[in-house]
Amino acid sequence: MTVTPDQLEMTNNVQASMPAIAATCEEILDTVETVIVGKRQIARLVLAALLAEGHVLLEDVPGVGKTTLARTVATAIGGQFSRVQFTPDLLPSDITGLTFFDQRLGDFRFRPGPVFANLVVADEINRATPRTQSALLEAMEERTVTVEGDTMSLPRPFLVIATENPIELEGTFPLPEAQIDRFMLRISIGYPSVDEEAQIIERNSAHRPVHSVTSAEAFVEMIDRVQTVDISMDIRRYIASIVHATRDHPLVQLGASPRASVALARASRALAGMDGRGHVLPDDIKAMAMHVLSHRIMLSPEMRLRGRSVQAVLEEILQTTPVPVEGSIGTSAER
């Protein structure tokens, strides 16, 4: 394949900008660690979702720092943060906003809802009715809000972290598979170790201000740069092979969709950019596959009764899917 001068210049520009992006990401993660103890890898996944313009489903018990993590990341990137507590009586307009008549001005005005922020926490999303859930998920997918026929764009960057309590299910409305598929990543923070919890107690006794590492506008430029990270044909086929294997596996009733392939590619691009590279490696795919695919796969009822886990199936798929050899990867401009 002949490489044009423009393609070569673009590839060189991408490679040159990646170290600066990696340095900014490390500074953001360092800032998050001044507040969140021992969860750098979780913060890294949230930052990757931001760079990939995806959304996160965070399943964990109350009190492990989900909201604190989101607020700290929002501050570090110079963005706006909002939180919505989902309850059965929450209305779609409580999320998107509403039009009201301003008697002082004698005209109708729009009051933006909490979704008009850079990082939105939808706390206990499964406690709201399906209609309200759909209003948020539509805004996530379209990145716009339509009220009274007027369509308004949501800000960039834009990330929704929807939380669920996996233990307490009474009075909840579980998300259907089609809506769960809209989330790029599913992650869990988990409990801290004894030493980490001791640090949390110490830090909670003193106020630690969080500073902004960058601005929302500069972060958008980082997003645009990361989206140009190269994925060679061999890597694309590797992604497709993994996703196809989830559909063909004998223990799987419902495999991952083509949306999962796209999400895995985007998340891997973000991870490569955070590592300062202008091209995706197989290790990027392996690092993100579990978080991108685990919530998109449904095991057969018999396997669930036997206690088999989705994680075990995915690990088997990753171990058995042929990995592109190093010499054949390259970049699209080189191939």
Secondary structure in CASP SS format (residue, H / E / C, confidence):
PFRMAT SS
TARGET T0000
AUTHOR 0000-0000-0000
METHOD secondary structure of the structure
MODEL  1
M C 1.00
T C 1.00
V C 1.00
T C 1.00
P H 1.00
D H 1.00
Q H 1.00
L H 1.00
E H 1.00
M H 1.00
T H 1.00
N H 1.00
N H 1.00
V H 1.00
Q H 1.00
A H 1.00
S H 1.00
M H 1.00
P H 1.00
A H 1.00
I H 1.00
A H 1.00
A H 1.00
T H 1.00
C H 1.00
E H 1.00
E H 1.00
I H 1.00
L H 1.00
D H 1.00
T H 1.00
V H 1.00
E H 1.00
T C 1.00
V C 1.00
I C 1.00
V C 1.00
G C 1.00
K C 1.00
R H 1.00
Q H 1.00
I H 1.00
A H 1.00
R H 1.00
L H 1.00
V H 1.00
L H 1.00
A H 1.00
A H 1.00
L H 1.00
L H 1.00
A C 1.00
E C 1.00
G C 1.00
H C 1.00
V E 1.00
L E 1.00
L E 1.00
E E 1.00
D C 1.00
V C 1.00
P C 1.00
G C 1.00
V C 1.00
G C 1.00
K H 1.00
T H 1.00
T H 1.00
L H 1.00
A H 1.00
R H 1.00
T H 1.00
V H 1.00
A H 1.00
T H 1.00
A H 1.00
I C 1.00
G C 1.00
G C 1.00
Q C 1.00
F E 1.00
S E 1.00
R E 1.00
V E 1.00
Q E 1.00
F C 1.00
T C 1.00
P C 1.00
D C 1.00
L C 1.00
L C 1.00
P C 1.00
S H 1.00
D H 1.00
I H 1.00
T H 1.00
G E 1.00
L E 1.00
T E 1.00
F E 1.00
F E 1.00
D E 1.00
Q C 1.00
R C 1.00
L C 1.00
G C 1.00
D E 1.00
F E 1.00
R E 1.00
F E 1.00
R E 1.00
P E 1.00
G C 1.00
P C 1.00
V C 1.00
F C 1.00
A C 1.00
N C 1.00
L E 1.00
V E 1.00
V E 1.00
A E 1.00
D E 1.00
E C 1.00
I H 1.00
N H 1.00
R H 1.00
A C 1.00
T C 1.00
P H 1.00
R H 1.00
T H 1.00
Q H 1.00
S H 1.00
A H 1.00
L H 1.00
L H 1.00
E H 1.00
A H 1.00
M H 1.00
E H 1.00
E H 1.00
R C 1.00
T E 1.00
V E 1.00
T E 1.00
V E 1.00
E C 1.00
G C 1.00
D E 1.00
T E 1.00
M E 1.00
S E 1.00
L C 1.00
P C 1.00
R C 1.00
P C 1.00
F C 1.00
L E 1.00
V E 1.00
I E 1.00
A E 1.00
T E 1.00
E E 1.00
N C 1.00
P C 1.00
I C 1.00
E C 1.00
L C 1.00
E C 1.00
G C 1.00
T C 1.00
F C 1.00
P C 1.00
L C 1.00
P C 1.00
E H 1.00
A H 1.00
Q H 1.00
I H 1.00
D C 1.00
R C 1.00
F C 1.00
M C 1.00
L E 1.00
R E 1.00
I E 1.00
S C 1.00
I C 1.00
G C 1.00
Y C 1.00
P C 1.00
S C 1.00
V H 1.00
D H 1.00
E H 1.00
E H 1.00
A H 1.00
Q H 1.00
I H 1.00
I H 1.00
E H 1.00
R H 1.00
N H 1.00
S C 1.00
A C 1.00
H C 1.00
R C 1.00
P C 1.00
V C 1.00
H C 1.00
S C 1.00
V C 1.00
T C 1.00
S C 1.00
A H 1.00
E H 1.00
A H 1.00
F H 1.00
V H 1.00
E H 1.00
M H 1.00
I H 1.00
D H 1.00
R H 1.00
V H 1.00
Q C 1.00
T C 1.00
V C 1.00
D E 1.00
I C 1.00
S C 1.00
M H 1.00
D H 1.00
I H 1.00
R H 1.00
R H 1.00
Y H 1.00
I H 1.00
A H 1.00
S H 1.00
I H 1.00
V H 1.00
H H 1.00
A H 1.00
T H 1.00
R H 1.00
D H 1.00
H C 1.00
P C 1.00
L C 1.00
V E 1.00
Q E 1.00
L E 1.00
G C 1.00
A C 1.00
S C 1.00
P H 1.00
R H 1.00
A H 1.00
S H 1.00
V H 1.00
A H 1.00
L H 1.00
A H 1.00
R H 1.00
A H 1.00
S H 1.00
R H 1.00
A H 1.00
L H 1.00
A H 1.00
G H 1.00
M H 1.00
D C 1.00
G C 1.00
R C 1.00
G C 1.00
H E 1.00
V C 1.00
L C 1.00
P H 1.00
D H 1.00
D H 1.00
I H 1.00
K H 1.00
A H 1.00
M H 1.00
A H 1.00
M H 1.00
H H 1.00
V H 1.00
L H 1.00
S H 1.00
H H 1.00
R H 1.00
I C 1.00
M E 1.00
L E 1.00
S C 1.00
P H 1.00
E H 1.00
M H 1.00
R H 1.00
L H 1.00
R C 1.00
G C 1.00
R C 1.00
S C 1.00
V H 1.00
Q H 1.00
A H 1.00
V H 1.00
L H 1.00
E H 1.00
E H 1.00
I H 1.00
L H 1.00
Q H 1.00
T H 1.00
T C 1.00
P C 1.00
V C 1.00
P C 1.00
V C 1.00
E H 1.00
G H 1.00
S H 1.00
I C 1.00
G C 1.00
T C 1.00
S C 1.00
A C 1.00
E C 1.00
R C 1.00
END
